[in-house]
Amino acid sequence: MTAAAEAPDLERATLDKAASENFPVAPFFLPRAWRDDLMAVYGFARLVDDIGDGDLAPGGADARLLGVSPAAAEDRLALLDAFEADLRRVFGGTPRHPLLRRLQPTVRRRGLTPEPFLGLIAANRQDQLVTRYEAYDDLLAYCELSANPVGRLVLAVTGTSTPERTRLSDAVCTALQIVEHLQDVAEDLGRDRIYLPAEDMKRFHVQEADLAAKTAGASVRALVAYEAQRARDLLNEGAPLVGSVHGRLKLLLAGFVAGGRAAIRAIAAAEYDVLPGPPRPGKVQLLREAGVILRGEG
């Protein structure tokens, strides 16, 4: 089967991953036009992460669609370079990959710029080259590339961007990225990545070998609790974003903040032992958190 014939299946398989994400991508209560455009943005973000994590569908169809030779089909940096070249066609040409062809009308309709998309590609490029972070500020700089562009794109798609909302959105998105890192400590270590700042590991007397254990010792739990509080503080800083908008967008943004808070509660309920697997909040906890936020109580 040619890559072109496989394209619809690849596109659908990537978009279907939205159902398993931690946070709502394009929930039913949004206007159809917003849902379509948010799903187009999601398709880009999901595919670039799959490239960076080596999670592409087997068979090399994505590489063929991007014009990457079979010899380089497993080379993540080569794939990211080809994906960036295809992204630039979104802004001035005809993209090769179906997910980027889907994105092109959204870019034109919403007046989106290349910068947030390029940031997400840069984050995945960095993942191939940087696997440890010395200081918390270094991690924040990574989140500026890996997480904050997503919130900026949501604001741009919905036509609600302002400098203050962007600042608040960045705080929320960075918090959500830190929470995800805490949930996925064991999975990330399996990829030879550690997103816990080395200076904090030293402070709490945590060695890399401690992160490979089946359950967390007291030092690891204390470290995770410390980073969870940082994420909680960032969520609190960004929470006024929800009150700055109205209608259905308010529900969507409340879902993002509630998802982060509920995930932190789930980590706390697991006594900060994230090593056996990611602590996940239930739907009831998520709805409870969203209700608190929408009532303006938190």
ZASEDO-523626 format. One record per residue: residue number from 1; x, y, z of N, C-alpha, C in turn; residue in one letter. Coordinates in steps of 0.05 Angstrom, whole numbers. Layout:
REM ZASEDO-523626
    nr      n_x      n_y      n_z     ca_x     ca_y     ca_z      c_x      c_y      c_z   rest
   NUM        X        Y        Z        X        Y        Z        X        Y        Z      A
...
REM end
This chain:
REM ZASEDO-523626
    nr      n_x      n_y      n_z     ca_x     ca_y     ca_z      c_x      c_y      c_z   rest
     1       17      -24        0        0        0        0       18       25        0      M
     2       11       44      -16       27       69      -17       21       86        7      T
     3       39      105       12       35      124       35        9      140       31      A
     4        4      148        6      -20      163        0      -45      148        7      A
     5      -45      122        1      -68      105        7      -71      101       37      A
     6      -49      101       51      -49       97       80      -57      122       95      E
     7      -55      145       82      -58      171       95      -84      174      111      A
     8     -107      167      100     -131      170      117     -131      154      143      P
     9     -120      130      141     -118      113      166      -99      126      186      D
    10      -76      136      176      -57      149      194      -69      173      207      L
    11      -83      189      192      -96      213      202     -116      206      224      E
    12     -133      187      218     -154      179      238     -141      168      263      R
    13     -121      151      260     -108      138      283      -96      159      302      A
    14      -84      180      290      -72      202      306      -94      218      320      T
    15     -115      225      306     -136      242      318     -151      226      339      L
    16     -154      200      336     -168      184      356     -154      183      383      D
    17     -128      190      383     -114      191      409     -124      213      427      K
    18     -139      232      416     -150      254      433     -166      243      456      A
    19     -180      220      451     -197      209      472     -182      200      497      A
    20     -156      194      494     -141      184      517     -123      206      530      S
    21     -126      231      521     -109      252      533     -119      258      561      E
    22     -102      271      576     -108      278      604     -130      299      605      N
    23     -132      316      585     -149      339      586     -166      340      560      F
    24     -190      352      562     -207      353      538     -194      368      516      P
    25     -196      357      492     -183      370      468     -203      388      453      V
    26     -226      376      446     -247      391      432     -274      381      441      A
    27     -283      386      465     -307      375      476     -332      383      461      P
    28     -353      367      464     -377      369      448     -391      396      451      F
    29     -387      410      474     -402      434      480     -391      458      465      F
    30     -368      456      452     -357      478      437     -371      481      410      L
    31     -371      505      399     -381      508      371     -366      490      352      P
    32     -380      480      332     -369      461      313     -343      472      300      R
    33     -344      497      293     -320      509      280     -296      509      298      A
    34     -300      514      324     -278      513      343     -268      484      345      W
    35     -287      465      347     -279      437      350     -262      428      327      R
    36     -270      435      303     -255      427      279     -227      439      280      D
    37     -225      464      287     -199      477      286     -181      467      309      D
    38     -193      462      333     -177      452      355     -167      424      349      L
    39     -184      408      335     -175      381      328     -152      382      307      M
    40     -153      402      289     -131      405      270     -105      412      284      A
    41     -107      430      304      -83      437      320      -74      412      336      V
    42      -93      397      347      -85      374      362      -71      353      345      Y
    43      -81      349      320      -68      330      302      -39      337      298      G
    44      -33      363      294       -5      371      292       11      365      317      F
    45        0      373      340       15      370      365       19      341      372      A
    46       -1      324      367        1      296      373       22      282      355      R
    47       22      290      330       41      277      311       69      285      317      L
    48       74      311      324      101      319      329      111      305      355      V
    49       94      301      375      102      286      399      107      257      392      D
    50       91      245      375       96      217      367      122      214      353      D
    51      129      234      336      156      233      323      178      234      344      I
    52      175      254      362      196      257      383      199      234      402      G
    53      176      220      407      177      197      425      182      170      411      D
    54      183      170      385      187      145      371      162      128      371      G
    55      138      141      371      113      127      373       96      128      347      D
    56      109      132      325       95      132      300       85      104      293      L
    57       64      103      277       53       77      268       75       62      254      A
    58       76       35      258       97       19      245       92       19      214      P
    59      114       15      200      112       13      171      124       37      156      G
    60      129       59      170      143       81      158      127       98      140      G
    61      100       97      141       83      112      123       86      142      128      A
    62       89      151      153       92      179      159      118      189      147      D
    63      139      174      149      165      182      137      162      185      107      A
    64      148      166       94      145      168       65      128      192       57      R
    65      108      198       72       91      222       67      107      247       69      L
    66      126      247       88      143      271       92      167      272       73      L
    67      170      252       57      193      252       38      219      243       50      G
    68      218      228       73      242      218       86      248      191       74      V
    69      274      186       68      282      161       56      279      138       76      S
    70      275      114       66      272       91       84      296       88      103      P
    71      320       96       93      343       93      110      342      112      134      A
    72      328      134      132      326      153      154      299      152      168      A
    73      283      132      162      256      131      173      255      129      203      A
    74      276      119      216      278      117      245      293      139      258      E
    75      303      158      242      319      180      252      300      202      260      D
    76      296      206      286      276      225      296      283      254      288      R
    77      309      261      289      317      288      281      312      293      251      L
    78      317      273      235      311      276      206      281      279      201      A
    79      265      263      216      236      265      213      226      292      223      L
    80      237      303      245      229      329      254      237      351      235      L
    81      260      348      222      268      368      202      248      367      178      D
    82      241      343      170      222      341      147      195      351      155      A
    83      187      346      180      161      356      190      161      386      191      F
    84      183      398      199      184      428      199      182      439      171      E
    85      196      426      152      194      435      125      165      433      114      A
    86      151      412      122      123      409      114      105      430      128      D
    87      112      436      153       97      457      167      100      484      152      L
    88      123      490      142      127      515      128      111      516      102      R
    89      105      493       91       87      492       68       59      499       75      R
    90       51      495      100       25      503      110       21      533      106      V
    91       42      548      109       41      577      108       49      588       80      F
    92       54      570       62       61      580       35       66      557       15      G
    93       46      541       10       50      519       -8       29      498       -3      G
    94       36      473       -9       18      450       -6       32      429       11      T
    95       23      425       36       36      405       53       32      377       42      P
    96       51      360       50       50      332       42       33      315       61      R
    97       36      320       87       24      302      106       -6      310      110      H
    98      -24      290      112      -53      296      114      -60      313      138      P
    99      -46      309      160      -52      325      184      -44      354      180      L
   100      -24      359      164      -17      387      159      -35      399      137      L
   101      -45      382      119      -65      392      100      -90      399      115      R
   102      -97      384      136     -120      390      153     -116      416      167      R
   103      -91      421      176      -85      445      191      -86      471      174      L
   104      -80      469      149      -77      493      132     -102      511      132      Q
   105     -126      500      129     -149      518      130     -153      532      157      P
   106     -146      518      178     -148      530      205     -128      553      208      T
   107     -104      549      198      -83      570      199      -94      595      184      V
   108     -105      591      161     -115      613      145     -139      627      158      R
   109     -157      610      167     -182      621      179     -177      636      204      R
   110     -159      627      221     -154      639      247     -130      658      247      R
   111     -116      660      225      -93      678      224      -71      669      242      G
   112      -66      643      244      -45      632      262      -18      637      250      L
   113        2      641      267       29      645      259       46      620      263      T
   114       69      618      250       85      594      252       97      589      280      P
   115      101      611      296      117      609      320      108      587      340      E
   116       83      585      348       76      564      367       81      536      356      P
   117       76      532      331       81      506      319      111      499      318      F
   118      127      519      312      156      516      312      166      510      340      L
   119      153      522      360      161      517      388      157      488      395      G
   120      135      476      387      130      448      393      150      430      379      L
   121      157      437      354      178      421      341      204      424      355      I
   122      211      448      363      236      453      377      238      437      404      A
   123      215      435      417      214      420      442      221      390      437      A
   124      210      379      416      215      351      410      243      347      400      N
   125      254      367      386      282      366      378      300      365      403      R
   126      292      382      423      308      384      448      307      357      462      Q
   127      284      343      461      282      317      474      302      297      464      D
   128      310      301      439      330      282      427      358      288      437      Q
   129      362      313      446      389      322      453      394      327      482      L
   130      372      333      497      374      339      526      356      320      541      V
   131      368      305      559      352      285      574      352      290      604      T
   132      366      311      613      367      318      641      366      349      643      R
   133      354      359      665      352      388      669      364      394      696      Y
   134      384      412      696      399      418      721      381      434      740      E
   135      368      455      730      354      474      748      325      476      739      A
   136      308      485      758      280      489      753      276      509      730      Y
   137      292      530      729      290      549      707      295      536      680      D
   138      313      517      679      317      502      654      292      487      646      D
   139      279      476      665      254      461      659      232      481      650      L
   140      231      504      662      211      524      654      216      533      625      L
   141      242      536      618      248      543      590      240      521      570      A
   142      242      496      579      232      474      562      202      475      559      Y
   143      188      481      581      159      483      580      149      506      562      C
   144      166      526      561      159      549      543      157      539      514      E
   145      171      518      507      170      507      480      150      484      479      L
   146      149      467      499      134      442      498      105      445      505      S
   147       98      465      521       70      466      532       57      493      526      A
   148       70      515      531       57      541      529       46      547      501      N
   149       59      537      479       47      542      453       18      531      450      P
   150       12      510      464      -14      498      461      -36      517      471      V
   151      -32      528      495      -51      547      505      -53      572      488      G
   152      -31      581      477      -31      604      459      -47      598      434      R
   153      -45      574      424      -61      566      401      -90      565      407      L
   154      -98      555      431     -126      555      439     -137      583      439      V
   155     -122      601      451     -131      629      452     -133      641      424      L
   156     -114      634      406     -115      645      379     -138      634      363      A
   157     -143      608      366     -165      595      351     -192      607      359      V
   158     -195      613      385     -220      624      395     -221      654      394      T
   159     -201      667      384     -201      696      380     -201      711      406      G
   160     -188      701      427     -189      713      453     -161      721      464      T
   161     -141      721      447     -114      727      457     -111      756      466      S
   162      -99      760      489      -90      786      498      -64      780      513      T
   163      -47      801      517      -22      796      532      -26      783      560      P
   164      -47      793      574      -51      783      601      -62      754      600      E
   165      -80      748      582      -89      721      580      -67      702      571      R
   166      -49      711      554      -27      695      546       -9      689      570      T
   167       -4      709      587       12      704      611       -1      684      630      R
   168      -27      686      634      -41      667      651      -42      640      639      L
   169      -46      638      613      -46      613      599      -19      599      601      S
   170        2      614      599       29      602      601       33      589      629      D
   171       22      602      650       25      591      677       10      564      678      A
   172      -15      564      667      -31      539      668      -17      517      652      V
   173       -8      524      628        4      503      611       30      492      623      C
   174       46      509      634       71      500      647       64      481      670      T
   175       44      489      686       35      472      708       26      444      698      A
   176       10      444      677        0      419      666       23      401      656      L
   177       44      414      645       67      398      636       82      386      659      Q
   178       85      402      680       99      392      704       84      368      716      I
   179       57      371      718       41      350      728       44      324      712      V
   180       44      327      685       47      304      668       74      291      672      E
   181       95      308      676      121      297      681      121      281      707      H
   182      107      291      728      106      276      753       91      250      750      L
   183       69      250      735       55      225      731       71      204      716      Q
   184       89      214      698      103      196      680      133      193      686      D
   185      140      196      711      168      193      719      180      166      709      V
   186      165      144      714      175      118      707      176      115      676      A
   187      156      123      663      155      121      633      178      137      621      E
   188      181      162      631      203      179      620      230      167      625      D
   189      234      155      649      260      142      654      265      120      635      L
   190      244      105      627      247       84      607      256       95      580      G
   191      251      121      575      261      134      551      287      149      556      R
   192      299      144      579      324      157      587      320      187      589      D
   193      297      195      600      292      224      605      284      228      634      R
   194      294      249      646      286      256      673      280      286      673      I
   195      255      292      680      246      320      680      245      332      708      Y
   196      255      317      728      258      327      755      285      342      756      L
   197      285      368      763      310      383      763      332      369      780      P
   198      356      368      769      377      354      784      383      368      810      A
   199      381      395      811      387      409      836      367      401      858      E
   200      342      396      850      322      387      869      326      358      878      D
   201      335      341      859      341      314      866      363      313      887      M
   202      384      330      883      405      332      903      395      341      930      K
   203      378      361      929      367      373      954      352      352      970      R
   204      338      334      956      322      313      970      336      286      971      F
   205      362      286      964      378      262      966      366      239      949      H
   206      358      246      925      347      226      906      367      220      885      V
   207      373      195      881      391      186      859      374      176      836      Q
   208      385      175      812      371      165      789      361      136      794      E
   209      378      120      807      370       93      813      345       91      829      A
   210      340      111      846      316      111      863      290      113      846      D
   211      293      126      822      270      129      804      263      104      789      L
   212      281       85      790      277       60      776      264       38      794      A
   213      260       45      819      248       26      838      218       21      831      A
   214      207        0      841      179       -6      836      161       12      852      K
   215      169       20      875      154       40      891      174       61      902      T
   216      163       84      908      179      106      916      186      106      945      A
   217      211      111      952      218      115      980      211      143      990      G
   218      217      148     1015      209      174     1027      222      198     1013      A
   219      247      195     1004      260      218      991      247      224      964      S
   220      240      204      948      227      208      923      199      221      927      V
   221      185      211      947      158      222      953      160      251      961      R
   222      180      258      977      183      286      985      189      303      961      A
   223      206      293      943      213      308      919      188      312      901      L
   224      172      291      897      148      294      881      129      313      893      V
   225      126      312      920      108      331      934      117      360      929      A
   226      143      364      930      154      391      926      148      401      898      Y
   227      152      384      878      146      393      850      116      396      846      E
   228      100      379      859       71      382      856       61      408      867      A
   229       74      417      889       66      443      900       73      466      881      Q
   230       95      463      867      102      483      847       81      484      825      R
   231       73      461      816       52      460      796       26      472      806      A
   232       19      466      831       -6      476      843       -4      507      844      R
   233       19      518      852       22      547      853       18      559      825      D
   234       29      547      805       26      557      778       -3      556      769      L
   235      -17      534      775      -45      532      768      -61      555      782      L
   236      -55      560      807      -69      581      822      -63      609      809      N
   237      -38      612      800      -30      637      787      -46      641      761      E
   238      -49      619      746      -62      621      720      -92      619      721      G
   239     -104      610      743     -133      605      745     -150      629      737      A
   240     -142      654      743     -159      677      735     -164      678      705      P
   241     -149      663      689     -155      661      660     -184      652      655      L
   242     -193      634      672     -221      624      668     -241      646      671      V
   243     -238      662      691     -256      684      696     -254      707      676      G
   244     -233      707      660     -230      729      641     -245      725      615      S
   245     -257      701      611     -272      695      587     -300      686      595      V
   246     -317      682      574     -345      676      580     -354      652      563      H
   247     -378      643      569     -391      623      553     -377      596      552      G
   248     -377      584      529     -366      557      526     -336      556      529      R
   249     -322      577      522     -293      577      526     -287      576      556      L
   250     -303      589      572     -299      588      601     -300      559      611      K
   251     -319      543      600     -321      515      607     -296      500      599      L
   252     -286      505      575     -262      491      565     -238      497      583      L
   253     -233      523      589     -210      530      604     -213      521      633      L
   254     -237      521      644     -241      509      670     -234      480      671      A
   255     -239      466      649     -232      438      646     -202      434      647      G
   256     -187      452      635     -158      449      636     -147      453      664      F
   257     -156      474      678     -147      479      705     -156      457      724      V
   258     -181      449      721     -192      427      738     -176      401      733      A
   259     -169      396      708     -154      372      702     -128      371      717      G
   260     -114      394      717      -89      396      731      -92      393      761      G
   261     -112      406      772     -116      404      801     -124      376      809      R
   262     -142      364      794     -150      336      800     -127      317      798      A
   263     -109      321      778      -86      303      776      -67      306      800      A
   264      -64      331      809      -47      335      833      -59      322      857      I
   265      -86      323      860     -100      310      882      -96      279      880      R
   266      -96      269      855      -92      240      852      -64      232      860      A
   267      -44      249      853      -17      244      861      -14      244      891      I
   268      -27      264      904      -27      265      933      -41      241      946      A
   269      -63      233      933      -78      210      944      -61      184      943      A
   270      -42      183      923      -24      160      921        0      164      939      A
   271       -2      184      957       20      190      975       46      196      960      E
   272       43      208      937       65      218      920       82      195      910      Y
   273       72      171      910       86      148      898       77      145      869      D
   274       92      157      851       84      157      822       98      134      807      V
   275      115      119      820      132      100      806      116       75      796      L
   276       96       65      811       82       42      800       66       48      775      P
   277       60       73      770       44       81      746       32      108      751      G
   278       22      121      730       12      148      733      -14      149      750      P
   279      -14      163      772      -39      167      787      -58      185      770      P
   280      -83      175      765     -102      189      748     -127      196      764      R
   281     -137      220      761     -162      227      775     -186      214      761      P
   282     -207      209      777     -232      200      766     -249      223      755      G
   283     -269      217      740     -286      238      728     -301      254      750      K
   284     -308      241      772     -322      255      793     -305      277      805      V
   285     -279      270      810     -260      290      820     -256      312      801      Q
   286     -254      305      775     -250      326      755     -274      345      754      L
   287     -298      334      755     -322      351      754     -324      368      780      L
   288     -317      356      802     -317      372      827     -298      396      826      R
   289     -275      391      815     -255      413      813     -265      434      794      E
   290     -277      425      771     -288      445      752     -310      461      764      A
   291     -327      449      780     -348      464      794     -338      485      812      G
   292     -317      478      828     -305      498      845     -294      522      830      V
   293     -281      516      807     -269      538      791     -291      555      779      I
   294     -312      543      768     -333      558      755     -349      575      775      L
   295     -350      565      800     -364      581      821     -347      604      831      R
   296     -322      604      822     -304      625      831     -293      621      859      G
   297     -293      596      868     -285      591      896     -255      583      897      E
   298     -243      581      874     -215      572      876     -199      580      851      G
REM end
